[in-house]
Amino acid sequence: MSEATTYPYPLVVFDLDGTLVDSAADIAEALNRTLVDWQLPRVPEATVLTWIGDGVRRLVEQAFTAAGSTIDLDTVMPGFMVHYRECLLRSPRLFDGVAEALQVLQARDVPMAICTNKPSALVQPLLDHLGIGTVFALVLGGDSLPQRKPSGEPLRHIAAQFGEDPAACLMVGDSLTDYRAALEAGMPVALVRYGYPRGLDLQHNEAVTVIDDLRDLPGLRAGA
C-alpha cells in the first residue's frame, strides 16, 4: 500500500491568510491607507488581526464602525480594493513549516485545495509570488460562490468537485470562521495555533488536532 493511500484524508482543504500565509501587515496597511483617505486614524496591526477572516467588506465595515464613521461602505470599497491590490505582495511570507508540509503532501499525491474569504482574483497572484501557485488543484475565493465561510457550503462545494464526502476530508484553518465552516460542513478540522484565531478557543474544541507547526500535518493518522 502506498503512502498516499495510507494518509487518512483523500483531500486536504486549507485556509489561506493566517494558516499558510502571514499577510496581516499587508492587510493592515491597505486598511490603514483607506482610513487615512477618509481622514480617519490608523489602527494597530494587532487590532486589524481581530477583524481578519470574514471577507474584505466585513473587514472594512468593522474598521469604519470602530472609528465611529457612518460613511456608506459602497463608496469606500473601491478605494480599499485599490490599496489591497497595491499591498498584496508588499511583505507576505509563508509561515514556518508551510512549504515543507505542502511539499510532503504533494509528494504523497494527496490532493489539496484552498478555501479562503479573500477575493478570488487576488489569491493566485499571492500563491505564485510565494512559490506555491501550482500546489493546489482548486482555489475557492470569498466571492466564488454566493456563500463564504463560516458557511459550510464552500467546503461542501470543494469536496463535491473531487467526488469526496466532506466527512472524509480535512479542513486546515486558524480561525473561528474556519472552525465554524468545517463544523457546518461536517468536515473534520485541524487547527494551527500561530494564526489569527479571532476568539477561537484553541484549548476546548472538536478539532482532530491542534498543531504548532504545519510540518506535523503529513504525520496525521486516522483518529488523530
N, C-alpha and C positions, 0 to 999 in steps of 0.2 A: 504494500500500500504506500503511495507517495505521501510526501509531507503535506502537499496541498489537500489531499483528501482527508488527512487526519486533523486539519485545522477545523475547529468546531463550528465555524461560521462560513457559509458559502458566499457571503457578501459583507463587506465592512463599509459603512457609511460614515464619513467624517464631517463634523462641523469644520468651519474654516478659521475665522477670527477667534483667537483665544484657545484653540485646540491645536491647529497646525501652525498658525501664523501669529506672531506678535506684531499687531498693527495698531495698537492703541495710540501711540504717539502721533501717527499719521491721521487717524480718525479725529483725534482731539484737535490737531492743528486745523484740519478742514472745518471743524465745527467752530473753533475759535475765530477763524477768519470770517466766518459767516456772522457770528455775533458782532464782531467789530464793524462789519459792513452796515449793521443796523444800530450802531452806536451803543452796543451793549457790552458789558465787561467780559473779558476772557474768564474761563473757569479752569481749575486744575485738572490735569490728566486723570488724577485719582477719582475725581467726580465724574468725568466722562466715562470711566470704566464701569460705573454703576448704571449707565444708560445704554451701553452697547449690547446688541443681541436681538432686538425686536424689529430690526429694519431701520433704514435711514430716516424715513418720515417720523417714526416714533422717537428716534434719537433727537432730531431737531425739535420736535414738539416738547420733549422733556426739558431741553435746554432753554427754550424760549419761555416755557411756563415757569421754570425756576428763576428766570431773570425778571419775571413779572410782566412779560410782554404779551400783548394781545394781537400782534401782527398776524395777518392771515398767512397760514403756512404755504398756501399755494403761491404766494408772492415770494416766499423765502426759498423754497426748494430749488428753483432753477440756479440761483446763485450758489447754494450749498453744493449742488452736483458739480458745478464748475470747480469749486475748491476741492471736492472729494476726488475728482479725476486728477487734479494737479498734485495732490498729496499722496495719491495711491502708492507710488513707487518711491516715495521720499526716503523712508528708512525701515521698510518691513523686514522682518527676519523670521526664519523658521525657528520654532522653539527647539531647545537642545533635545536631541534624540529623534526628532521627527524624520529627518532624511534617512537615517539608518533603519528606522522601523518600516517606513514605506518601501525601502529597498528590499528588506527581508520578505515582506508580504508579497511584493511584486515577483520576486524570485520564486516564491512558492505558488505562483499563479492564483493568488486569492484576489478576486475582483474587488475593486474599490471605487467608491463614488463620493461625491461631495454634496452635502445639503446645507446651504447657507442662506441667511437672510440678506446678504449683500446683493446689490443689484447685479443681475447676471452678466451684463456687459463688462463689468469690472473684475469678474472672477478670473477668467482665463489670462488676461494680461498680468495679473498678480502671480498666478501659478507659474507662468512662463518665466517671469522675472526671477522667481525663486528656484527655478530649475526643476520643478515638479509638474510641468504642464502636460506631460504625456503619461502620467501615472494613473489617472482616473478615467474609468470607462464612461462615466456620466457625471455631469456637473449640473446641479439644480440651484438656481438663484432665488432670491426672495421675491422676484417678480415673474418667475417662470410659470407659476400656477396661480389661480385665484387665492389659494390659501398659502400661508407660510407658517413656519414654526412659531408658536408652540402647537399649532395644529399638527396632528399626526398624518395628515393627508400627503405632504411631500415625501415622507418616509414610505408610506404605503405605495405611492406612485413609483418611487425608485425601485422598491422590491419587485413590483409588478413588471418593470422594464427588464428585469433579469429573470423573471419567471420564478421568483422565490416567495415563500411565505414570510411576511415580516417577522413572525415569531422565530424564524430560523436565522435571521440576520443579526448584525450587531451595529448599533449606533455608538459613535465615539464623540463625546462632547464635553463642554466645560461649564455650561450654564444651566440655570433653571429652565430657560427656554428649550434647550436641547433635551433636558430630562423629561419635561412635560410632553414634548413631542413624541419621544420614544415610548413613554407610558401609554399615551393615547393611541399610538400605532400598534401597540402590543409587541414592540421590538425590544429585545434586551439592550441594555445601555452600559457602556463603560465610561467612567468619568475621569478627567485629569484634574489634579489639584492646582496646577500652575496657571490656569486661565483666568477668566473673568466670571466668577460664579454667580454674582448678582443675586444674593440671597439663597443660593442653593446650599443645603446642609450636606456637607461632604462626609459627615460622620454617620448620619442616620438617613439611609435611603435604600432604594431597591435595586441599585446598580449591581451588575455581576462582579464588578471590580472597580476600585478607585486607585489610580496609579499616579506616581510622581514623575514618571518618565515614560514616554511613548514606546521606548525600546522594550518595555515589559509586555506590550500588546501581542507581538507574534508568539509569545510563550503561553498564551492563554490555553487552558484545557476546558473541555466541556464541564459545565457546572462550576467554573471558577468563580 
